[in-house]
Every structure is written in structure tokens, then in C-alpha cells.
Amino acid sequence: MSVAVAGVGTSHFGRQPDRDLVALADDAVSEAFADAGVDGVDAVWVGTVFAPAGVAQRVLRAMGITGVPILTVENACASGTTAFVEAHEAVRTGRYGRVLALGLEQMSTAFSGAITPEATDPEGRTGLAMPAMYAMSAARYLHTGAATPEQLAAVSVKNHAHAVHNPRAQYSGTYTVDEVLASRMIADPLTLLQCCPTSDGAAAAVLTAATGAAGEVVVRGAALRSGAPWNHRSPHVWGHDVVADTTRDALAAAGLDATTDVDVLEVHDAFTIGEIVTTEALGLVPPGDGGKAAATGVTALGGAHPVNPSGGLLSRGHPLGATGLAQLAEITWQLRGQCGARQVEGARLGLVETMGGGVSVLDGNACVVTVLEAR
């Protein structure tokens, strides 16, 4: 059956060490329930990465959600959208009538800087943290001429400007390309303003069978893949292939020919190069044009293909387990026309892409691509 996103909600995103996971989850779930007009669900899928064991039952118990199946999934940065895909499948197949997908993470109390690399991986033993992994991709693009430093910085300028209109975002502001490039170097060539911040937050969605009501937001198509071995057989940088493969699956499920049919997108921009690579892997722009698209306004609000009107991970923040569901909440609001000054006018089709990395020798842990439609 066709599945609708009946309600969505999020907490504020940012460093919130004084607010525990129960409080963050309550913000998101309470808003999603009120939005959907419900007071309970038949099952819950929860996405999180670094939360303690039993966290799903703990936070849901505090909201009176007990006695129903509760499942926790971990899929790196794609944990929240993995929970969404599984909740969608449970409703689509008739297993449950009303399902909650919840993502949550409190990063500020877990790490003081970059996420600690996994020591059991060869890359981890050498100290290759995620900023360095993305920096390698950026260096490759600069070396081959596929992007310039100014084009990398343009992604940050764009997304921080978008976040000015998002009251839930962790950071916003008007920056110049020069200011982005002059910020503190983190992993050459990526500077501080080109890296997502450490964030705490939660996001949620209630899924039900679609009713056919006018304006209802439905799941047009969804796909989930895990990365394949990344080696000399691929000519692309890390993360490109799993995004491209998952996108083809999602487009086939949605019955669409290309992502250029989509009106608004939220994509995984943990670092500026991430958005550039992703827009190319999605097929939104030709190979080598991702940086140019950001610099010339193609992917800005008002451009041909608006990307990350929420501010993206760079500005809204990136609490790992919550990120994907925050992206889905943004696209749902966009398709309803509820985004105020950051609204993409006339948006009817929206796409969410979340990519989780971190497993040695694989082209990412997982990627989820979801297409939503306003009926």
C-alpha cells in the first residue's frame, strides 16, 4: 500500500549537554504526534549510533510508549533514514498500521573533537578520521580540476545563508568565500567552516497508510544499500558509487527518470566536498560540475536545483542518528509549503540522501535515498 508521512517533528539542533536524550526525543516525538494527530503507535524504529544500550526503550518509556515492538538500528550517519525505511516497509506491507521512526544523538558529551577512528580498521589505526577522509576527496577534486577552493567554500556560504531562515539550526550567518577559506584549517584543504559541527538533537516521523487526501505527503520511493569494496576498480572518490547505486534504486522505485525531476533536495553535506560529490553522484549535475553549481547558484534557493534549504549538516548540525529524519522533516515541510523564507516555491517532489561512512575498505557503511511527493 502507499505510505504517508503523517507527522514530523524535531528538537533544536546544537550543543546541548544540559539536555539529555529523553528531553531531546520528547521534543521530536511530541511534535510529530501533534502533527499527525495521534497519541500512540503500533511499533517504533529508532536510529542512533553512540547512544547507550537500551536507549530506545528508556526514552520512549518516559513518553509513555511501552508494550509495542521497539527496534534499534545503527547504520552510521544513515541510522535515522534506515529507521525510516524499515518503518515505511512495515506499513507498506501491512505489518503495522502506524509506526514511529525516531533518530537521536548526543554528540557533545561523547566527543571533544572529531569522532575517534575505529582502531580495528587499518585506516583507524593510522588515525584517519572522517575529516581526513573527506579531505582526501577534496584534494583529488582540486588536483584534477574538478573543483576549486573557492567552489568548495561556496557550498558553505550557501548553506549557512540558507540556515538564516531555519530557527532550529545550530549555526547560520552570512559569510564570504574568503572568510570560509580563512577559517582555521581542519584537514587540508577543508577549513573549519567547511566541516559540520558537533551536535545534539532528535527527529521523528509518524508513518501511516496513505488516505489519498489532497496535500498528503507520501513516500514515492525508497532505497537502502550498504557500500561495496572500494578499490582500484572505481575511478571515483570514496562515497560516490554507493550514492549513485542507491539513487538508481530509489528512482526505479519512484518511477522517475532522473533526479532533475525533483524540486528540492536534502543531501549529506557533512563536509563541503560531500555535497559536491553527492550532487554529481545523484545525477543532479554532470561530473565535475558540482562545485560550479554551488558557486553559480544552481543549488541555492531560487536556483534550478535547490539543495539543503535547511542549511544542511554544515549549518543545521549533524547529530548522527537524528540527521536523516531531520532531512525528511525538512522535505515534508517543504512539500507542505511550511518553510517560510526558505520555502522552495511550488515544490511537489523532494529527495533525501543520507550516506553513512566509517567501515574499512568499503565505499561507505550505508546510503539511503528517499523520494517524497505531495499529492
KEKE-3310 file (N, C-alpha, C; in steps of 0.2 Angstrom, whole numbers, plus 5000, padded with zeros to 4 digits):
npx = (5004:5002:5012:5011:5018:5013:5016:5029:5043:5055:5069:5078:5093:5110:5124:5120:5123:5117:5104:5096:5095:5082:5074:5077:5072:5059:5055:5055:5046:5034:5031:5029:5019:5008:5008:5003:4992:4989:4990:4998:5007:5009:5022:5039:5054:5070:5084:5101:5118:5129:5123:5118:5116:5099:5093:5083:5071:5072:5070:5058:5049:5049:5040:5028:5027:5026:5026:5024:5032:5049:5063:5080:5092:5108:5117:5128:5130:5118:5108:5096:5088:5088:5080:5069:5066:5064:5053:5044:5043:5037:5024:5020:5019:5009:5011:5011:5000:5002:5017:5031:5046:5061:5075:5090:5103:5117:5130:5139:5143:5150:5161:5175:5181:5184:5176:5182:5193:5190:5199:5201:5201:5211:5213:5209:5219:5229:5225:5216:5203:5186:5186:5198:5197:5187:5194:5204:5196:5192:5205:5208:5199:5203:5216:5213:5206:5192:5186:5187:5196:5188:5176:5173:5172:5160:5150:5148:5146:5133:5125:5126:5119:5107:5102:5100:5086:5081:5075:5079:5091:5109:5119:5121:5122:5130:5142:5158:5166:5180:5181:5177:5187:5198:5196:5200:5211:5207:5207:5218:5212:5201:5193:5188:5175:5170:5166:5155:5147:5149:5135:5119:5103:5086:5075:5059:5047:5030:5022:5009:4996:4993:4980:4975:4971:4970:4985:4992:5008:5017:5027:5036:5046:5059:5076:5089:5106:5121:5139:5150:5166:5179:5190:5204:5196:5186:5184:5181:5180:5179:5163:5156:5151:5142:5132:5127:5123:5112:5104:5099:5092:5082:5076:5070:5061:5053:5048:5053:5063:5075:5085:5083:5070:5066:5060:5066:5080:5088:5103:5118:5129:5141:5154:5160:5165:5157:5144:5146:5152:5141:5130:5134:5135:5121:5117:5112:5119:5131:5146:5160:5154:5149:5155:5154:5141:5137:5144:5138:5125:5116:5112:5107:5094:5081:5088:5090:5090:5087:5097:5098:5090:5087:5099:5107:5119:5131:5126:5114:5117:5124:5119:5122:5112:5100:5100:5096:5082:5079:5082:5071:5060:5062:5060:5047:5040:5044:5037:5024:5023:5027:5039:5042:5053:5063:5057:5055:5047:5032:5036:5034:5039:5052:5068:5078:5095:5105:5121:5131:5147:5163:5167:5181:5189:5177:5165:5158:5147:5133:5119:5105:5092:5078:5062:5050:5033:5021:5004)
npy = (4994:5012:5023:5036:5051:5055:5064:5075:5079:5089:5092:5107:5109:5107:5111:5104:5099:5100:5095:5080:5064:5060:5072:5078:5068:5069:5082:5080:5069:5072:5083:5077:5068:5077:5084:5073:5070:5060:5049:5038:5023:5008:5002:5005:5011:5015:5025:5027:5030:5032:5031:5024:5007:5000:5013:5016:5011:5017:5031:5031:5025:5036:5044:5037:5027:5011:4993:4990:4984:4988:4993:4995:5003:5004:5012:5020:5037:5036:5031:5036:5037:5024:5019:5025:5019:5006:5007:5012:5001:4992:4997:4998:4985:4981:4976:4984:4996:5010:5018:5024:5032:5036:5046:5049:5058:5062:5071:5080:5076:5065:5066:5077:5082:5078:5062:5048:5037:5020:5008:4995:4995:4996:5009:5016:5013:5021:5033:5040:5050:5055:5068:5069:5059:5064:5076:5070:5067:5080:5085:5077:5082:5095:5093:5087:5097:5097:5104:5120:5129:5140:5136:5125:5132:5139:5131:5130:5144:5145:5136:5140:5153:5149:5143:5154:5156:5146:5142:5131:5128:5124:5133:5148:5161:5175:5173:5176:5169:5171:5172:5160:5152:5157:5153:5142:5129:5112:5099:5098:5101:5107:5119:5125:5131:5123:5111:5100:5104:5098:5090:5089:5081:5077:5069:5065:5054:5050:5037:5031:5022:5029:5040:5047:5060:5077:5086:5077:5070:5058:5043:5041:5033:5023:5018:5007:5004:4995:4999:4993:4985:4997:5001:4999:4997:5007:5023:5034:5045:5041:5036:5040:5030:5022:5031:5034:5021:5018:5029:5026:5014:5020:5029:5020:5014:5024:5027:5037:5046:5054:5063:5076:5078:5081:5093:5099:5096:5087:5084:5074:5083:5083:5088:5101:5096:5084:5088:5092:5080:5072:5078:5076:5062:5059:5062:5075:5085:5086:5076:5083:5096:5099:5108:5120:5122:5125:5137:5145:5147:5137:5127:5134:5142:5147:5144:5132:5119:5117:5114:5108:5117:5119:5122:5111:5098:5105:5117:5116:5106:5090:5078:5062:5050:5057:5065:5060:5059:5072:5078:5072:5078:5091:5090:5086:5097:5106:5101:5103:5117:5125:5132:5145:5159:5151:5143:5133:5137:5130:5117:5100:5087:5079:5075:5065:5061:5051:5047:5036:5033:5025:5011:5000:4999:4999:5007:5016:5014:5014:5019:5029:5033:5043:5047:5059:5064:5077:5075)
npz = (5000:4998:5007:5019:5026:5040:5051:5057:5067:5076:5087:5093:5086:5091:5102:5116:5130:5142:5141:5141:5132:5133:5135:5122:5113:5117:5113:5099:5096:5102:5095:5082:5085:5088:5076:5067:5073:5082:5097:5099:5094:5084:5083:5084:5076:5080:5076:5080:5085:5094:5106:5123:5127:5126:5125:5117:5122:5135:5132:5126:5136:5145:5138:5139:5129:5128:5128:5115:5099:5099:5090:5088:5077:5070:5058:5055:5049:5042:5050:5055:5043:5039:5050:5046:5033:5036:5045:5035:5027:5035:5037:5023:5019:5027:5040:5052:5057:5061:5063:5071:5067:5074:5077:5086:5095:5105:5104:5110:5123:5121:5112:5110:5099:5083:5078:5086:5077:5072:5079:5075:5061:5047:5042:5053:5063:5058:5062:5053:5053:5050:5044:5038:5028:5020:5016:5008:4997:4993:4990:4979:4970:4968:4963:4950:4944:4945:4954:4963:4976:4980:4975:4983:4995:4992:4994:5008:5011:5004:5011:5025:5023:5019:5031:5039:5039:5046:5061:5069:5067:5071:5067:5058:5046:5037:5026:5017:5003:5005:5019:5023:5018:5025:5038:5052:5048:5046:5040:5028:5012:5019:5029:5045:5043:5033:5038:5047:5062:5079:5086:5095:5096:5090:5080:5072:5064:5059:5052:5041:5033:5017:5013:5003:5003:4998:4996:5005:5010:5003:5002:4989:4984:4990:4995:5001:5003:5006:5007:4994:4992:4991:4979:4967:4956:4955:4948:4955:4969:4987:4993:4982:4973:4980:4983:4970:4966:4975:4972:4959:4962:4970:4962:4952:4960:4963:4951:4943:4930:4932:4944:4942:4940:4952:4964:4976:4987:5001:5006:5010:5018:5026:5025:5014:5002:5002:4998:4985:4978:4980:4973:4961:4960:4962:4950:4948:4943:4930:4930:4938:4938:4951:4960:4953:4951:4964:4966:4957:4960:4956:4965:4975:4985:4975:4964:4950:4955:4970:4985:5001:5009:5022:5028:5029:5035:5037:5043:5050:5058:5064:5072:5073:5072:5071:5060:5047:5048:5052:5040:5032:5039:5035:5021:5021:5027:5017:5006:5010:5010:5021:5025:5026:5024:5018:5009:4995:4981:4975:4977:4974:4973:4983:4988:4998:5004:5013:5019:5026:5033:5037:5038:5036:5020:5013:5002:5010:5024:5023:5012:5011:5000:4998:4991:4992:4989:4987:4987)
capx = (5000:5005:5013:5011:5022:5008:5018:5036:5045:5062:5071:5083:5100:5116:5127:5115:5125:5112:5098:5098:5092:5074:5072:5078:5067:5052:5053:5054:5041:5028:5029:5027:5012:5004:5007:5000:4985:4989:4993:5001:5009:5010:5028:5044:5061:5075:5091:5106:5125:5133:5119:5120:5111:5093:5091:5076:5066:5072:5067:5051:5046:5047:5034:5023:5027:5028:5022:5024:5039:5054:5069:5085:5096:5114:5120:5132:5126:5112:5104:5089:5084:5087:5075:5063:5065:5061:5046:5040:5042:5032:5017:5018:5017:5003:5013:5009:4996:5005:5024:5036:5053:5065:5083:5093:5111:5120:5137:5143:5146:5154:5167:5178:5183:5182:5174:5188:5193:5189:5206:5202:5202:5218:5213:5208:5225:5233:5222:5212:5197:5182:5188:5204:5194:5184:5199:5207:5192:5193:5212:5208:5195:5207:5221:5211:5202:5185:5183:5192:5195:5183:5169:5172:5169:5154:5145:5147:5142:5126:5121:5125:5114:5100:5101:5097:5079:5079:5076:5081:5098:5114:5123:5119:5126:5132:5150:5160:5171:5186:5180:5177:5194:5202:5194:5205:5212:5205:5211:5219:5210:5195:5194:5183:5168:5168:5165:5149:5149:5147:5128:5115:5097:5082:5070:5054:5041:5025:5020:5003:4994:4990:4972:4973:4969:4974:4991:4996:5015:5018:5034:5036:5051:5065:5081:5094:5112:5127:5144:5154:5173:5181:5197:5206:5191:5182:5188:5178:5182:5175:5156:5152:5147:5136:5126:5125:5119:5106:5099:5096:5086:5076:5072:5066:5055:5048:5045:5056:5069:5081:5084:5082:5063:5064:5060:5070:5084:5092:5109:5123:5135:5145:5159:5158:5166:5152:5138:5149:5152:5134:5126:5136:5133:5114:5115:5108:5123:5136:5153:5164:5150:5146:5157:5152:5134:5136:5146:5134:5118:5111:5109:5104:5087:5080:5091:5087:5090:5089:5100:5099:5087:5088:5106:5111:5123:5135:5124:5108:5120:5124:5119:5122:5106:5095:5101:5092:5075:5078:5081:5065:5056:5063:5057:5040:5038:5044:5031:5018:5024:5028:5046:5043:5058:5067:5052:5055:5040:5029:5039:5029:5044:5058:5073:5083:5100:5110:5126:5135:5153:5167:5169:5187:5189:5170:5163:5153:5143:5126:5116:5098:5089:5070:5058:5043:5028:5014:4998)
capy = (5000:5018:5025:5043:5054:5059:5069:5075:5084:5089:5096:5111:5106:5111:5108:5104:5094:5100:5092:5073:5061:5059:5078:5079:5064:5071:5087:5077:5064:5076:5087:5073:5066:5083:5085:5068:5070:5054:5049:5032:5020:5001:5000:5010:5010:5020:5025:5030:5027:5031:5031:5018:5001:5001:5020:5017:5009:5022:5037:5030:5024:5042:5047:5033:5022:5005:4987:4989:4982:4994:4991:5000:5001:5008:5012:5026:5043:5034:5027:5039:5036:5017:5018:5027:5014:5000:5009:5013:4994:4989:5000:4996:4978:4979:4973:4988:5002:5016:5017:5029:5032:5041:5047:5054:5058:5067:5071:5084:5073:5059:5068:5084:5084:5073:5055:5044:5032:5013:5005:4988:4996:4998:5017:5019:5013:5026:5040:5043:5052:5057:5075:5067:5055:5069:5080:5067:5068:5087:5086:5074:5086:5101:5091:5085:5102:5096:5109:5125:5130:5144:5132:5121:5137:5142:5126:5133:5151:5144:5133:5145:5158:5145:5142:5160:5156:5140:5143:5125:5126:5126:5139:5152:5168:5177:5173:5177:5164:5172:5171:5152:5149:5160:5150:5138:5123:5106:5094:5102:5109:5109:5123:5124:5132:5118:5105:5100:5104:5093:5092:5085:5083:5071:5070:5059:5054:5045:5034:5028:5021:5035:5041:5050:5067:5082:5088:5072:5069:5051:5040:5039:5028:5022:5013:5007:5000:4996:5000:4988:4986:5002:4999:5002:4996:5013:5029:5039:5046:5037:5038:5042:5024:5019:5035:5033:5015:5019:5033:5022:5010:5024:5032:5015:5013:5030:5028:5043:5045:5057:5067:5083:5079:5083:5101:5101:5090:5087:5079:5073:5088:5083:5092:5104:5091:5079:5090:5092:5074:5069:5081:5073:5055:5059:5064:5081:5089:5082:5075:5089:5102:5100:5114:5126:5123:5129:5144:5150:5147:5132:5123:5138:5144:5151:5141:5127:5113:5119:5109:5109:5124:5119:5123:5105:5096:5110:5123:5114:5102:5083:5073:5057:5046:5061:5069:5058:5061:5079:5079:5070:5083:5097:5089:5086:5104:5110:5099:5106:5124:5127:5133:5152:5162:5146:5139:5132:5138:5125:5110:5094:5081:5080:5069:5065:5057:5051:5042:5034:5030:5023:5004:5000:4996:4999:5013:5019:5009:5013:5025:5029:5039:5043:5052:5061:5068:5080:5073)
capz = (5000:4998:5014:5020:5032:5043:5055:5058:5072:5078:5093:5091:5085:5093:5108:5122:5135:5148:5139:5140:5126:5134:5133:5115:5110:5119:5108:5092:5096:5104:5089:5077:5086:5087:5068:5064:5077:5086:5103:5100:5088:5084:5083:5084:5074:5082:5074:5084:5084:5100:5112:5126:5126:5129:5125:5114:5127:5140:5131:5124:5142:5148:5135:5139:5124:5130:5126:5107:5097:5098:5087:5087:5071:5069:5052:5055:5048:5039:5055:5055:5037:5040:5054:5042:5028:5039:5047:5029:5024:5040:5035:5016:5019:5032:5046:5057:5054:5062:5065:5073:5066:5078:5077:5091:5096:5109:5102:5114:5129:5118:5109:5111:5093:5078:5080:5086:5072:5074:5079:5072:5054:5045:5042:5060:5066:5056:5064:5048:5055:5044:5041:5034:5023:5015:5014:5003:4991:4991:4987:4972:4965:4967:4959:4944:4941:4946:4959:4965:4983:4980:4974:4990:5000:4990:4997:5015:5010:5003:5017:5031:5021:5020:5039:5042:5039:5050:5068:5073:5065:5075:5065:5052:5045:5030:5026:5011:5001:5008:5026:5024:5016:5030:5044:5054:5044:5050:5037:5022:5011:5022:5034:5050:5041:5028:5042:5051:5069:5084:5088:5099:5093:5089:5074:5072:5059:5060:5045:5041:5026:5014:5013:4996:5004:4995:5000:5009:5008:5003:5000:4982:4983:4995:4994:5005:5001:5010:5002:4991:4992:4987:4977:4961:4951:4954:4946:4959:4976:4992:4994:4976:4970:4984:4982:4963:4965:4979:4969:4954:4965:4973:4956:4949:4965:4962:4944:4940:4926:4934:4950:4939:4940:4959:4966:4982:4990:5007:5005:5016:5017:5032:5023:5008:4996:5002:4994:4978:4976:4980:4968:4954:4961:4961:4943:4948:4938:4926:4933:4938:4939:4957:4963:4949:4953:4971:4965:4952:4962:4953:4970:4980:4985:4969:4958:4946:4959:4977:4989:5008:5011:5029:5030:5028:5040:5039:5047:5054:5063:5062:5077:5068:5072:5070:5054:5041:5050:5051:5032:5030:5041:5031:5015:5022:5027:5010:5001:5013:5009:5028:5027:5026:5019:5015:5005:4988:4979:4971:4977:4974:4974:4986:4989:5004:5003:5018:5017:5032:5032:5043:5039:5032:5013:5010:5000:5015:5028:5020:5009:5010:4996:4998:4987:4994:4985:4989:4982)
cpx = (5004:5006:5014:5015:5016:5010:5025:5037:5052:5063:5075:5089:5105:5119:5123:5117:5120:5105:5099:5094:5084:5071:5072:5073:5060:5050:5051:5047:5034:5026:5026:5020:5007:5002:5003:4993:4984:4992:4997:5003:5009:5017:5033:5051:5065:5082:5096:5113:5129:5129:5120:5114:5105:5090:5084:5070:5066:5069:5060:5046:5044:5041:5028:5022:5030:5024:5021:5031:5043:5060:5074:5090:5102:5117:5124:5128:5119:5107:5097:5085:5084:5081:5068:5061:5062:5054:5041:5038:5036:5025:5015:5016:5011:5005:5011:5005:4999:5012:5028:5043:5056:5072:5085:5100:5113:5128:5142:5146:5150:5160:5169:5180:5180:5180:5181:5188:5193:5196:5207:5202:5209:5218:5213:5215:5230:5231:5218:5205:5193:5184:5194:5202:5191:5189:5203:5203:5192:5200:5212:5204:5199:5213:5219:5207:5195:5182:5189:5191:5189:5176:5168:5169:5162:5148:5143:5144:5135:5122:5121:5120:5107:5098:5099:5090:5077:5081:5079:5088:5103:5118:5120:5123:5128:5140:5152:5165:5178:5186:5180:5184:5199:5201:5199:5205:5211:5208:5212:5216:5204:5196:5188:5176:5166:5167:5159:5151:5147:5140:5124:5108:5093:5077:5065:5049:5036:5022:5014:5001:4991:4983:4970:4970:4973:4979:4995:5003:5016:5025:5033:5040:5057:5069:5086:5100:5117:5133:5147:5161:5175:5188:5198:5201:5187:5186:5186:5181:5177:5168:5152:5148:5141:5130:5123:5120:5112:5101:5096:5090:5080:5072:5068:5060:5050:5045:5047:5062:5075:5079:5082:5074:5061:5065:5065:5074:5087:5097:5114:5129:5139:5151:5157:5159:5160:5146:5140:5149:5145:5129:5128:5134:5125:5112:5111:5112:5128:5142:5157:5161:5147:5148:5155:5145:5133:5138:5142:5127:5113:5108:5107:5097:5086:5083:5087:5086:5092:5091:5101:5096:5087:5094:5111:5115:5128:5133:5118:5112:5120:5124:5117:5115:5100:5095:5096:5084:5074:5078:5074:5059:5056:5059:5049:5037:5038:5038:5024:5018:5024:5034:5047:5048:5063:5063:5054:5048:5038:5032:5034:5033:5050:5062:5077:5088:5104:5115:5130:5142:5157:5169:5175:5185:5182:5169:5157:5149:5136:5124:5109:5096:5081:5067:5052:5039:5022:5009:4993)
cpy = (5006:5021:5033:5045:5058:5064:5069:5080:5083:5093:5102:5107:5110:5108:5109:5099:5094:5097:5084:5070:5060:5066:5080:5075:5066:5077:5085:5073:5068:5080:5083:5070:5071:5084:5080:5067:5063:5054:5042:5028:5012:4998:5006:5008:5016:5020:5030:5027:5026:5031:5024:5013:5002:5008:5021:5016:5014:5028:5037:5029:5031:5046:5042:5028:5016:4999:4986:4987:4988:4991:4996:4998:5006:5007:5018:5032:5042:5030:5029:5037:5028:5015:5019:5022:5008:5001:5009:5006:4991:4991:4998:4989:4976:4976:4977:4994:5009:5015:5023:5028:5038:5041:5051:5053:5063:5067:5074:5081:5067:5060:5075:5086:5079:5066:5051:5038:5025:5010:4998:4989:4998:5006:5020:5019:5018:5033:5043:5044:5054:5063:5073:5063:5060:5074:5077:5067:5075:5088:5083:5079:5092:5099:5090:5091:5102:5101:5114:5126:5135:5141:5128:5126:5139:5137:5129:5140:5150:5141:5137:5150:5155:5145:5148:5160:5149:5141:5137:5124:5128:5132:5142:5158:5169:5177:5174:5170:5165:5171:5163:5150:5151:5157:5144:5131:5117:5100:5096:5098:5111:5113:5122:5126:5128:5111:5105:5101:5098:5095:5087:5087:5076:5074:5064:5060:5049:5043:5030:5026:5027:5034:5044:5057:5071:5085:5083:5071:5061:5049:5038:5033:5028:5017:5013:5002:5000:4996:4994:4990:4992:5001:5002:5001:5003:5019:5035:5039:5042:5040:5039:5036:5022:5024:5035:5027:5015:5023:5030:5017:5014:5027:5027:5014:5018:5031:5035:5042:5048:5061:5074:5084:5081:5091:5103:5095:5092:5082:5079:5077:5089:5088:5095:5100:5086:5081:5090:5085:5071:5072:5078:5066:5054:5060:5071:5086:5085:5081:5081:5096:5103:5107:5120:5127:5126:5136:5148:5150:5142:5128:5127:5139:5149:5149:5135:5120:5115:5113:5111:5116:5124:5122:5117:5104:5102:5116:5121:5110:5095:5079:5066:5053:5050:5064:5067:5060:5068:5081:5078:5075:5089:5096:5089:5093:5108:5108:5102:5114:5128:5130:5141:5155:5157:5141:5139:5132:5133:5118:5105:5087:5083:5074:5070:5059:5057:5046:5042:5031:5027:5015:5003:4996:4996:5006:5016:5013:5008:5020:5024:5035:5038:5048:5053:5065:5071:5078:5079)
cpz = (5000:5005:5014:5026:5035:5048:5056:5064:5073:5084:5089:5090:5087:5099:5114:5127:5141:5147:5137:5134:5127:5133:5126:5111:5111:5114:5101:5092:5097:5098:5083:5078:5085:5080:5065:5067:5080:5093:5105:5094:5089:5085:5082:5081:5076:5079:5078:5083:5090:5107:5116:5125:5129:5129:5122:5119:5133:5138:5129:5131:5145:5144:5135:5134:5126:5128:5119:5105:5096:5096:5086:5081:5072:5062:5050:5054:5045:5044:5055:5049:5037:5044:5050:5037:5031:5042:5041:5027:5029:5038:5028:5016:5024:5038:5052:5053:5055:5066:5066:5071:5070:5078:5082:5092:5101:5109:5107:5120:5127:5115:5110:5104:5088:5081:5080:5081:5075:5074:5076:5064:5053:5045:5049:5064:5064:5058:5058:5050:5049:5041:5036:5027:5018:5012:5008:4996:4988:4987:4980:4968:4963:4962:4951:4940:4942:4950:4960:4972:4984:4979:4980:4995:4999:4993:5004:5015:5009:5008:5023:5029:5022:5027:5042:5043:5043:5057:5072:5072:5070:5074:5059:5051:5038:5030:5018:5009:5005:5015:5027:5023:5022:5037:5046:5050:5049:5047:5029:5016:5015:5029:5039:5047:5035:5031:5046:5058:5073:5087:5092:5096:5092:5083:5074:5066:5060:5053:5046:5034:5023:5013:5006:4997:5001:4999:5004:5006:5009:5001:4993:4980:4988:4993:4999:5003:5006:5005:5000:4992:4988:4985:4970:4955:4950:4953:4950:4966:4980:4992:4987:4973:4974:4984:4975:4963:4969:4975:4963:4957:4967:4967:4953:4954:4964:4955:4941:4935:4928:4940:4948:4939:4947:4960:4971:4985:4996:5006:5010:5014:5023:5031:5016:5002:4996:4998:4987:4975:4975:4975:4961:4954:4960:4954:4942:4943:4935:4931:4932:4938:4946:4961:4959:4950:4959:4970:4961:4954:4960:4959:4976:4980:4979:4963:4955:4951:4966:4982:4996:5010:5018:5032:5030:5035:5042:5044:5052:5060:5061:5068:5074:5067:5070:5063:5049:5042:5050:5044:5030:5033:5037:5024:5015:5023:5021:5006:5004:5012:5016:5030:5027:5021:5016:5010:4998:4985:4974:4971:4978:4975:4977:4987:4995:5003:5009:5017:5024:5031:5038:5043:5034:5025:5010:5008:5004:5018:5024:5017:5009:5005:4996:4994:4990:4989:4988:4984:4982)
residu = (MET:SER:VAL:ALA:VAL:ALA:GLY:VAL:GLY:THR:SER:HIS:PHE:GLY:ARG:GLN:PRO:ASP:ARG:ASP:LEU:VAL:ALA:LEU:ALA:ASP:ASP:ALA:VAL:SER:GLU:ALA:PHE:ALA:ASP:ALA:GLY:VAL:ASP:GLY:VAL:ASP:ALA:VAL:TRP:VAL:GLY:THR:VAL:PHE:ALA:PRO:ALA:GLY:VAL:ALA:GLN:ARG:VAL:LEU:ARG:ALA:MET:GLY:ILE:THR:GLY:VAL:PRO:ILE:LEU:THR:VAL:GLU:ASN:ALA:CYS:ALA:SER:GLY:THR:THR:ALA:PHE:VAL:GLU:ALA:HIS:GLU:ALA:VAL:ARG:THR:GLY:ARG:TYR:GLY:ARG:VAL:LEU:ALA:LEU:GLY:LEU:GLU:GLN:MET:SER:THR:ALA:PHE:SER:GLY:ALA:ILE:THR:PRO:GLU:ALA:THR:ASP:PRO:GLU:GLY:ARG:THR:GLY:LEU:ALA:MET:PRO:ALA:MET:TYR:ALA:MET:SER:ALA:ALA:ARG:TYR:LEU:HIS:THR:GLY:ALA:ALA:THR:PRO:GLU:GLN:LEU:ALA:ALA:VAL:SER:VAL:LYS:ASN:HIS:ALA:HIS:ALA:VAL:HIS:ASN:PRO:ARG:ALA:GLN:TYR:SER:GLY:THR:TYR:THR:VAL:ASP:GLU:VAL:LEU:ALA:SER:ARG:MET:ILE:ALA:ASP:PRO:LEU:THR:LEU:LEU:GLN:CYS:CYS:PRO:THR:SER:ASP:GLY:ALA:ALA:ALA:ALA:VAL:LEU:THR:ALA:ALA:THR:GLY:ALA:ALA:GLY:GLU:VAL:VAL:VAL:ARG:GLY:ALA:ALA:LEU:ARG:SER:GLY:ALA:PRO:TRP:ASN:HIS:ARG:SER:PRO:HIS:VAL:TRP:GLY:HIS:ASP:VAL:VAL:ALA:ASP:THR:THR:ARG:ASP:ALA:LEU:ALA:ALA:ALA:GLY:LEU:ASP:ALA:THR:THR:ASP:VAL:ASP:VAL:LEU:GLU:VAL:HIS:ASP:ALA:PHE:THR:ILE:GLY:GLU:ILE:VAL:THR:THR:GLU:ALA:LEU:GLY:LEU:VAL:PRO:PRO:GLY:ASP:GLY:GLY:LYS:ALA:ALA:ALA:THR:GLY:VAL:THR:ALA:LEU:GLY:GLY:ALA:HIS:PRO:VAL:ASN:PRO:SER:GLY:GLY:LEU:LEU:SER:ARG:GLY:HIS:PRO:LEU:GLY:ALA:THR:GLY:LEU:ALA:GLN:LEU:ALA:GLU:ILE:THR:TRP:GLN:LEU:ARG:GLY:GLN:CYS:GLY:ALA:ARG:GLN:VAL:GLU:GLY:ALA:ARG:LEU:GLY:LEU:VAL:GLU:THR:MET:GLY:GLY:GLY:VAL:SER:VAL:LEU:ASP:GLY:ASN:ALA:CYS:VAL:VAL:THR:VAL:LEU:GLU:ALA:ARG)
# end
